[in-house]
Amino acid sequence: MGARTDAALSLVALVVFLAFAALVDASLSPLFLVVGGLGTILFELLASRRYDLVRRYWERRDVQVVSLAAAIGIAAVGARVAPEPVLSLCCGALVTYLAFLGLVRVGVVPPPRTWW
């Protein structure tokens, strides 16, 4: 598993969020996209403090399946209840995470396990 699995799961979730946005004809809010992105950065900083523990937990297949199912559920409920903020926040978070993985992959950003 690892970064490729993370990227694949994130990409699937992003496609789901974008599909729901298209389905309900929701426009994505730049403000909420940025807030979602900042949330991802904050999460990565916090998670990097206990990198080995977080990684060990995340590498479990059941955790990944439940997380993806939760993302799909959030997309479905968010599209019904508050499409613009929910879908924008999540899309911003996922795009930022995918960009982060790409930057780590090409060596622009050091891997999180080396941050502390």
N, C-alpha and C positions, 0 to 999 in steps of 0.2 A: 504494500500500500504506500502511503506517503503523499508527496505533493501531486502526483498524477491523479490519484484517487480523489484528493481534495479538489483539484481543478475540475475533474469530471463531475463530481457531485455538485459543485458550485455552478458549473455551466448548466447542468440539468435544472437546478433550482432557478437559475436566472431565466432560462427559457420558459419555465412554468410561470414565473411572475410576469414576464413580458407577454405571454399568451393571455393571461388573465387581464392585463392592462388593455390589450387589443380587444378582447372579448367584451369588456364593459366600456370600451372607448374612453379610457381614462388617460389624461395627459399626465406625464411625469413632472413633478415639481422640482425645479433646480434646487430650491432650499432643502427639501427633504432628501434629495439625492446626496447633497453634501453632508447633511446630518448623518445619513446612513453610512457614508464613507468614513466620517469621523468616528462613528461608533465602531466600525471595523478596526480602525487604527488603535483606538483605545483598548478594545478587546485584545488585540494582538500584543500590545504592550503589557497588559495585565497577565495574559496567558503565558507570555515568555518568562515571567518570573518563576513559574512552576512548569517549565517546558516539558520535562520528562513525564510528569504526572498527567498533564493535559494530553500529551501525545499518546501515552499508554491507554488512556480512557478513550480517546477519539479513534484509535486504531481498531477498536472492537466493532465488528460488523453490525451487531445489533444497535449500537449507538448511532452508527451512520444511517442505518435504515430508518430508525425512529426520527432522527434529525431531518432526513429528507421528507418523510411523511409529515412531520410537523411543518416544514416549510410549505409543502403543498397545501396543507390545511390553512395555514396563515394566509396564503395567496387566495384561496377560495373565500375565506371569511372576510379578509381585507377587501376583496373586490366587491363584496356585497355591502359591507358596513362603511368603509372609508377608503375608497380606491386610491385617490391621489396620494394621501400621506403614507398609507401602509405599503402600497406597491412601490412608491418612490423610495422610501426608506430602505426597503429590502433590495431593490435593484441597485441603489447606491452602495449598499454594504457589499453586495456580491461582486459588482464591477471593481470596487476597490480591492477586495480580497483577491480576485483574479489578477489584477494589476500587481498587487503585492507578490503573489506567487511568481509571476513573470519576472519581476525585478530581482527576486531572490535567485531565480533560476539562471539569469544571465550575469549574476554577480554584482549588480548595482547596490543591492541591499544585502547585508550579511544575514545568514540564517538566524532565526529567533533564538536558537539554543546558545548562540554566542553573545547575546546582548547583555547578559548579567554576569 
